[in-house]
Amino acid sequence: MKKIDLKKIHLFVIIIGIIFVNLSIFHNNLWFDESYSVGISKHSFIDIWNIGGHDVHPVLYYWILHIIGLITNNSILVYRIFSGLIIALTGILGYTHIRKDFGEKVGLIFSFLIYFSPVTAYFANEIRMYGLAMFLVTVLGIYAHRLSKEQKKSYWIIFGITSLACIYTHYYSLMAAGLINIVLLVYLIKQKNKKAYITQIVLGIIQALFYLPWLIYFTSQLRVMSSNGFWIDISFPKTPIEILGFQFSGNLNIYIGLVISLFVYAYCIYIIIKTKPKNNIPAILATGIYILVILAAYIMSKILDTDILYYRYIFVVTGLCFIAISFLLAKGNKIIIGIICAVILLIGIINQVDMIKENYDSSNHKAVDFVEDNIEEGDTFIMTSSGAGSVISVNFFDYKHYFYNVSNWGVEEAYRAFGSDFETVVTPDFIKECKGRIWLIVPRNSRFYDKYFNNNNYELLLNEEFETKYKNYYFHLYLVEYVEE
């Protein structure tokens, strides 16, 4: 019987997988978080640093988007393609690195999971830093493993640069990088490899020095996170069900992901027991770091008295999770592996079809088109909800924008990302300053128009309701004009 060529199959999976995972990314839709990425990327490097310091994430990703924006004239589509490219590169690591380090089957399964799991297709669509952070953490984990075997100069350079990039990309990747550095250091000390662990310590000191400029913002961001008005209190997961089901959910119901996750995790535990833990150290360490990052986020939530255990943040350590699963499944029964892969492929297809329907729906661009068809120079925008309002703002970046911050969140500086002339206000006094034509972006059934603009001082020019399939925004657009007394 002819031996199956896993290399050719692997390359086929990569080609088909890259096409598949990117099927739903070719659109210009935005939701709030994405609009923040697009908005802040339009500022200068220095402004990104200063504005980003009042957000809840480091700024490396925003700087990268700024560079892409300079080249592509701030193309939303190219920003999204960059996210898809990062996921594509992560899957390629299965062939270029994981296959070489752990064997053909492990690398193949890893690439398959990256390209066909619903969660990665979901984040290939996001103009956010989570895919980049996941890629960096995965690379860091790979090179930590390589350094535990051989201390090549090139390995140390890649490890150091990647570790520094992790801590400037996301706080979950900062935690993951810290844990990976600690685990590697402990291992090298245990091996009594003095030259190696001294190199590791020096590298850690260098990373700390490069991180010093950001510490002032890091501490201020911690204060923002612990404030009562901080938006992330609405986040989830809040239960073990949502945490366990996350990796195989994507755009689908969390319970679908939960059922699949429990089966995969249970089978992986069975393989560890059957083949003995000492033979599965890489998988156990990757899983340990994955769990410790989630645990650290939970502890920080208690310390800060706010919930930073946010579902999308877990994606940052998905690469480590998939390395562990791939390592263990490669030792499993071929029939069971086939069943698991078939189920993942099936839900991946269902998830992708659902995302294609959502992302390419004609309702998604009607509001921006409506404004574009009717806007005039000197118009002013007022939004009372930062969801749909932020999307409108970044599409009309150079106009005057107000966010009426009724809940008094501490976001005045952070929200400057949304426009070149963007102002957050907490009282309605600003309305007296608004003359000429004014666009109101308000939630459906809001009384804002009736309360402040439905009077003899303003003429109603346009009035339209919008509902987007993408992220399900429901909002009302009014265009009024101030009437001189």
DABELQUI-V825423 format. One record per residue. N is the residue number from 1. RES is the residue in one small letter. SS is DSSP state (H for helix, E for strand, L for the rest). Layout:
# DABELQUI-V825423
n = [N	N]
res = [RES	RES]
ss = [SS	SS]
This chain:
# DABELQUI-V825423
n = [1	2	3	4	5	6	7	8	9	10	11	12	13	14	15	16	17	18	19	20	21	22	23	24	25	26	27	28	29	30	31	32	33	34	35	36	37	38	39	40	41	42	43	44	45	46	47	48	49	50	51	52	53	54	55	56	57	58	59	60	61	62	63	64	65	66	67	68	69	70	71	72	73	74	75	76	77	78	79	80	81	82	83	84	85	86	87	88	89	90	91	92	93	94	95	96	97	98	99	100	101	102	103	104	105	106	107	108	109	110	111	112	113	114	115	116	117	118	119	120	121	122	123	124	125	126	127	128	129	130	131	132	133	134	135	136	137	138	139	140	141	142	143	144	145	146	147	148	149	150	151	152	153	154	155	156	157	158	159	160	161	162	163	164	165	166	167	168	169	170	171	172	173	174	175	176	177	178	179	180	181	182	183	184	185	186	187	188	189	190	191	192	193	194	195	196	197	198	199	200	201	202	203	204	205	206	207	208	209	210	211	212	213	214	215	216	217	218	219	220	221	222	223	224	225	226	227	228	229	230	231	232	233	234	235	236	237	238	239	240	241	242	243	244	245	246	247	248	249	250	251	252	253	254	255	256	257	258	259	260	261	262	263	264	265	266	267	268	269	270	271	272	273	274	275	276	277	278	279	280	281	282	283	284	285	286	287	288	289	290	291	292	293	294	295	296	297	298	299	300	301	302	303	304	305	306	307	308	309	310	311	312	313	314	315	316	317	318	319	320	321	322	323	324	325	326	327	328	329	330	331	332	333	334	335	336	337	338	339	340	341	342	343	344	345	346	347	348	349	350	351	352	353	354	355	356	357	358	359	360	361	362	363	364	365	366	367	368	369	370	371	372	373	374	375	376	377	378	379	380	381	382	383	384	385	386	387	388	389	390	391	392	393	394	395	396	397	398	399	400	401	402	403	404	405	406	407	408	409	410	411	412	413	414	415	416	417	418	419	420	421	422	423	424	425	426	427	428	429	430	431	432	433	434	435	436	437	438	439	440	441	442	443	444	445	446	447	448	449	450	451	452	453	454	455	456	457	458	459	460	461	462	463	464	465	466	467	468	469	470	471	472	473	474	475	476	477	478	479	480	481	482	483	484	485]
res = [m	k	k	i	d	l	k	k	i	h	l	f	v	i	i	i	g	i	i	f	v	n	l	s	i	f	h	n	n	l	w	f	d	e	s	y	s	v	g	i	s	k	h	s	f	i	d	i	w	n	i	g	g	h	d	v	h	p	v	l	y	y	w	i	l	h	i	i	g	l	i	t	n	n	s	i	l	v	y	r	i	f	s	g	l	i	i	a	l	t	g	i	l	g	y	t	h	i	r	k	d	f	g	e	k	v	g	l	i	f	s	f	l	i	y	f	s	p	v	t	a	y	f	a	n	e	i	r	m	y	g	l	a	m	f	l	v	t	v	l	g	i	y	a	h	r	l	s	k	e	q	k	k	s	y	w	i	i	f	g	i	t	s	l	a	c	i	y	t	h	y	y	s	l	m	a	a	g	l	i	n	i	v	l	l	v	y	l	i	k	q	k	n	k	k	a	y	i	t	q	i	v	l	g	i	i	q	a	l	f	y	l	p	w	l	i	y	f	t	s	q	l	r	v	m	s	s	n	g	f	w	i	d	i	s	f	p	k	t	p	i	e	i	l	g	f	q	f	s	g	n	l	n	i	y	i	g	l	v	i	s	l	f	v	y	a	y	c	i	y	i	i	i	k	t	k	p	k	n	n	i	p	a	i	l	a	t	g	i	y	i	l	v	i	l	a	a	y	i	m	s	k	i	l	d	t	d	i	l	y	y	r	y	i	f	v	v	t	g	l	c	f	i	a	i	s	f	l	l	a	k	g	n	k	i	i	i	g	i	i	c	a	v	i	l	l	i	g	i	i	n	q	v	d	m	i	k	e	n	y	d	s	s	n	h	k	a	v	d	f	v	e	d	n	i	e	e	g	d	t	f	i	m	t	s	s	g	a	g	s	v	i	s	v	n	f	f	d	y	k	h	y	f	y	n	v	s	n	w	g	v	e	e	a	y	r	a	f	g	s	d	f	e	t	v	v	t	p	d	f	i	k	e	c	k	g	r	i	w	l	i	v	p	r	n	s	r	f	y	d	k	y	f	n	n	n	n	y	e	l	l	l	n	e	e	f	e	t	k	y	k	n	y	y	f	h	l	y	l	v	e	y	v	e	e]
ss = [L	L	L	L	L	H	H	H	H	H	H	H	H	H	H	H	H	H	H	H	H	L	L	L	L	L	L	L	L	L	L	H	H	H	H	H	H	H	H	H	H	L	L	L	H	H	H	H	H	H	H	H	L	L	L	L	L	L	L	H	H	H	H	H	H	H	H	H	H	H	H	H	L	L	L	H	H	H	H	H	H	H	H	H	H	H	H	H	H	H	H	H	H	H	H	H	H	H	H	H	H	H	L	H	H	H	H	H	H	H	H	H	H	H	H	H	L	H	H	H	H	H	H	H	L	L	L	L	L	H	H	H	H	H	H	H	H	H	H	H	H	H	H	H	H	H	H	H	H	L	L	L	H	H	H	H	H	H	H	H	H	H	H	H	H	H	H	L	L	L	H	H	H	H	H	H	H	H	H	H	H	H	H	H	H	H	H	H	H	H	L	L	L	H	H	H	H	H	H	H	H	H	H	H	H	H	H	H	H	H	H	H	H	H	H	H	H	H	H	H	H	H	H	H	H	L	L	L	L	L	H	H	H	H	L	L	L	L	L	H	H	H	H	H	H	H	H	H	L	L	L	L	L	H	H	H	H	H	H	H	H	H	H	H	H	H	H	H	H	H	H	H	H	H	H	L	H	H	H	H	H	H	H	H	H	H	H	H	H	H	H	H	H	H	H	H	H	H	H	H	H	H	H	H	L	L	L	L	L	L	H	H	H	H	H	H	H	H	H	H	H	H	H	H	H	H	H	H	H	L	L	L	L	H	H	H	H	H	H	H	H	H	H	H	H	H	H	H	H	H	H	H	H	H	H	H	H	H	H	L	L	H	H	H	H	H	H	H	H	H	H	H	H	H	L	L	L	L	L	E	E	E	E	L	L	H	H	H	H	H	H	H	H	H	H	L	L	L	L	E	E	E	E	E	L	L	L	L	L	L	L	L	L	H	H	H	H	H	L	L	E	E	E	E	E	L	L	H	H	H	H	H	H	L	L	L	E	E	E	E	E	E	E	L	L	L	L	H	H	H	H	H	L	L	L	L	L	E	E	E	E	E	E	E	E	E	E	L	L	H	H	H	L	E	E	E	E	E	E	E	E	E	L	L	L]
